[in-house]
Amino acid sequence: MGIIIEVCDYNLLSAMKLEKIFDRPDIAVMSYDCMNFCGMCSMGPYAMVNGQRVFGKTIDDCISKIKAVVEKELQELDNLY
């Protein structure tokens, strides 16, 4: 069991950048042609982390927020085992 980070291909936040940042076997970065949240891609960078929407005003802001959510998710997984 791990963490899934999902991004839309049309978003400002690229899957390639996230793959470099979250280069771990327990974290998967998935890129989709469309994630069916119409209009969100044009509003600003966002990603889905285990089904939770994470937004940022800038790419760096969004990545910081994703890191915080990932750390929280990893901590919760560690507490389970």
C-alpha positions in Angstrom: 0.0 0.0 0.0 1.3 3.5 -0.9 0.5 6.9 -2.0 -0.8 7.9 -5.4 -0.3 11.5 -6.7 -2.5 12.2 -9.8 -2.1 15.2 -12.1 -3.8 16.3 -15.3 -1.6 16.6 -18.5 -3.0 20.2 -19.0 -2.2 21.4 -15.5 0.7 23.7 -14.8 2.1 21.1 -12.5 4.0 18.4 -14.5 4.1 14.7 -13.6 7.8 14.7 -14.6 8.7 17.3 -11.9 6.7 15.4 -9.3 8.3 12.1 -10.2 11.8 13.6 -9.6 10.7 15.0 -6.2 8.8 11.9 -5.1 11.2 9.3 -6.3 10.2 6.5 -3.9 8.9 3.0 -4.4 5.9 3.7 -2.2 4.8 6.8 -4.1 3.3 6.6 -7.6 2.8 9.7 -9.8 0.1 9.2 -12.3 -0.6 11.5 -15.3 -3.9 11.6 -17.0 -5.1 13.3 -20.2 -8.1 14.6 -18.2 -9.2 14.1 -14.6 -12.7 15.4 -15.1 -12.4 18.5 -12.9 -13.2 20.8 -15.7 -11.7 24.2 -15.4 -9.4 23.4 -12.4 -6.3 23.0 -14.7 -6.7 26.6 -16.0 -7.2 28.1 -12.5 -3.8 27.0 -11.0 -1.6 24.1 -10.1 -3.3 21.2 -8.3 -2.9 17.5 -7.8 -4.8 14.7 -6.2 -3.0 12.9 -3.3 -4.8 9.6 -2.4 -8.1 11.2 -3.6 -7.5 14.5 -1.8 -7.3 17.7 -3.9 -4.3 19.8 -3.2 -4.1 23.4 -4.6 -1.5 26.0 -4.7 -1.2 29.6 -5.9 2.1 28.8 -7.6 3.8 25.5 -8.6 6.2 25.7 -5.7 3.4 26.4 -3.3 1.4 23.4 -4.6 4.5 21.2 -4.3 5.0 22.3 -0.7 1.4 21.4 0.1 1.7 18.1 -1.7 4.8 17.3 0.4 2.9 18.1 3.6 0.0 15.8 2.6 2.4 13.0 1.5 4.3 13.2 4.8 1.0 13.0 6.7 -0.1 10.0 4.7 3.2 8.3 5.2 3.0 8.8 8.9 -0.5 7.4 9.0 0.7 4.3 7.0 3.6 3.9 9.4 1.2 4.0 12.4 -0.8 1.2 10.8 2.2 -1.1 10.6 
